[in-house]
């Protein structure tokens, strides 16, 4: 069965590149550049994974993950950010993220979380 991934990333180029990469390896992707739209999509659809940027134009990525976890507790959420520190990683996990990736990351780093 094809796994479904929600990508919430405000950098349109990175968002589309990530989506194309995942689709090439047989994932079905849906993307948006806004956190609140991502929450809406998670309400309307079932996703196996959500890959969420920390800094979004409308809402913080950890808030998005908190809300997705309430809507869909089986969705595995992964937070990503260009700005990485231990505190951010811990905040992400406290808010329900199963993983944290520092951008730019290698595809293998993301696949590690998707294949767990």
C-alpha positions in Angstrom: 0.0 0.0 0.0 1.3 3.4 -0.9 2.1 5.6 2.1 0.7 9.1 2.1 2.8 12.1 3.2 1.7 15.6 4.0 4.4 18.2 3.3 4.0 21.6 5.0 6.8 23.9 3.8 6.7 27.6 2.9 9.7 27.4 0.5 7.9 26.4 -2.6 11.0 25.2 -4.5 12.1 23.0 -1.6 8.5 21.8 -1.1 8.2 20.7 -4.7 11.6 19.1 -4.8 10.9 17.1 -1.6 7.5 16.0 -3.1 9.1 14.8 -6.4 11.8 12.9 -4.5 9.2 11.1 -2.4 6.9 10.4 -5.3 9.8 8.8 -7.2 10.2 6.3 -4.4 6.5 5.5 -4.4 5.0 7.8 -1.8 1.9 9.8 -2.4 2.3 13.4 -1.4 0.1 16.4 -0.7 1.7 19.8 0.0 0.9 23.2 1.2 2.9 26.3 2.2 0.6 27.2 5.1 0.4 25.5 8.5 -3.3 26.1 8.9 -4.0 24.7 5.5 -2.0 21.6 6.5 -4.1 21.2 9.6 -7.2 21.5 7.4 -5.8 18.8 5.0 -5.0 16.5 8.0 -8.6 16.9 9.1 -10.0 16.0 5.7 -7.6 13.2 4.8 -5.6 10.4 6.4 -1.8 10.7 6.2 0.9 8.2 7.3 3.4 11.0 7.8 3.6 14.8 8.0 6.8 16.6 7.3 6.5 20.1 8.8 8.7 23.2 8.6 9.3 25.0 11.9 8.9 28.5 10.5 5.7 29.0 8.6 4.1 32.3 7.6 1.0 31.7 9.6 1.7 29.4 12.5 4.6 27.7 14.2 5.5 24.2 13.0 5.3 22.7 16.5 1.8 24.1 16.9 0.9 22.4 13.6 2.3 19.1 14.9 0.3 19.4 18.1 -2.9 19.9 16.2 -2.2 17.1 13.7 -1.5 14.7 16.6 -4.9 15.6 18.1 -6.7 15.1 14.8 -4.8 12.1 13.7 -2.7 10.4 16.4 -1.4 7.7 13.9 0.2 10.3 11.7 4.0 10.3 12.3 5.1 13.9 12.4 8.7 15.1 11.5 9.8 18.7 12.1 12.4 20.3 9.9 14.2 23.6 10.2 17.2 25.5 8.9 17.8 26.7 12.5 18.7 23.8 14.7 19.5 23.6 18.3 18.9 21.1 21.1 16.1 23.2 22.6 14.2 23.2 19.3 14.6 19.5 18.9 13.3 18.9 22.5 10.4 21.3 22.0 9.5 19.4 18.8 9.5 16.0 20.6 7.5 17.4 23.5 4.9 18.6 21.0 4.6 15.2 19.4 7.3 15.1 16.6 8.8 11.7 16.2 11.9 13.3 14.5 13.7 16.5 13.8 15.7 17.2 10.6 18.1 20.2 10.1 17.8 21.6 6.6 19.4 20.9 4.2 19.3 17.2 5.0 20.2 14.1 3.1 17.3 12.1 1.6 18.6 9.1 3.6 18.0 11.1 6.9 14.3 11.5 6.0 14.0 7.9 4.8 15.3 6.7 8.2 12.2 8.2 9.8 9.8 7.0 7.1 11.1 3.4 7.2 10.9 3.0 11.0 
